[in-house]
Amino acid sequence: MARVGKTIALAHYFDNLIEEGYIENRSAIAAHLGISRARLSQIMLLLSISPNIVTRILQGGLSVSERRLRPIALEPSWKKQQLMLQDMEK
């Protein structure tokens, strides 16, 4: 699995820990891991990526860095995310 795929999986894991009440909030996760809250925010931003894009990443059909995904993740429309990705792949 690509590195960004592992990071997306981590974001889902962290989100689940908070939702299930195992950890209070994102700040607590960052403190526990010894990373900055800003870095954790970057990781958690990947939760906003369209399921179609995530599937392509996890199946190995899309090789893209986390850094290049961040602007796409900021777009709330999954359809627009797909268009942004297509532009990036040209």
N, C-alpha and C positions, 0 to 999 in steps of 0.2 A: 504494500500500500504506500502511496506517495506520502511524503512528509505532511503536506497540507491536509491530506485525508485523515491522518492521525490527529492533527490539530483540531479539525472539525469534530472528530469523535471525542476528543478531550472537552471541547466546548459543550457538547451534549451531556457528557458525564458530569461536568461541573454544574450545569443547569439542573440536572436531575438531583444532585446532592442538595442544592438549595431548595428545590421544589419539595423534596421529601423531608426536609427539615434536619438533615444531617449536619449541614453547615448553615450558619445564619445568613451570610450574604457574600457578595463577590469580594469585598474587602477582606473578609476572613479567609477566603480561599487564597487570595494573593499573599496574605501574611503567612499562611501555613506553608505555601510553596516557596516563599522567599523571592517572589517576583513583584514588580511594581503593579499598582492598580491599573496604570496605563497599559502595560503589557497584557494584563488579564482582559482589559476592555477590548484590545485588538483581537484576542482569541475569541471572546464571546461575540464579537461582531460577526463572526463566521456563521452564527446561528441564523443570520438573516439571508444567507445564500439560498437561492431557489433549489428545491429538491431535485429538479432535473440536472442542474449543474453539479450538485453534490453527488448524484448518482454517476454522472460521467467521470468525476474525479475518482470515486471509490472503485469503479470498474476499470480504471486505467485508461479510459478513453480521452482524458483531458489532463495534460501536464501543464500546471500553472502554479506559480508561487503564491504564497499567502499574501505577500505584499501587493501583487497584481490583482488579487481578489478583493482587497479592501474597498476600493472605490465602487466596485460592483455591489458589495454588501451594503453600502450606504444607500443604494437605490431601493426604495420600498416596493416597487413594482417588479414582480418576477419576470414579466414579459420584457420590460426594459432591461433587466439584468441580462436576459438572453441576448438582446440586441447589443448591449455593451460588450458581452463576451465575443459575439461574432465579429464586432469591429476590432477587438483586441487580437483575434486569431488571424486577421488578414495580413 
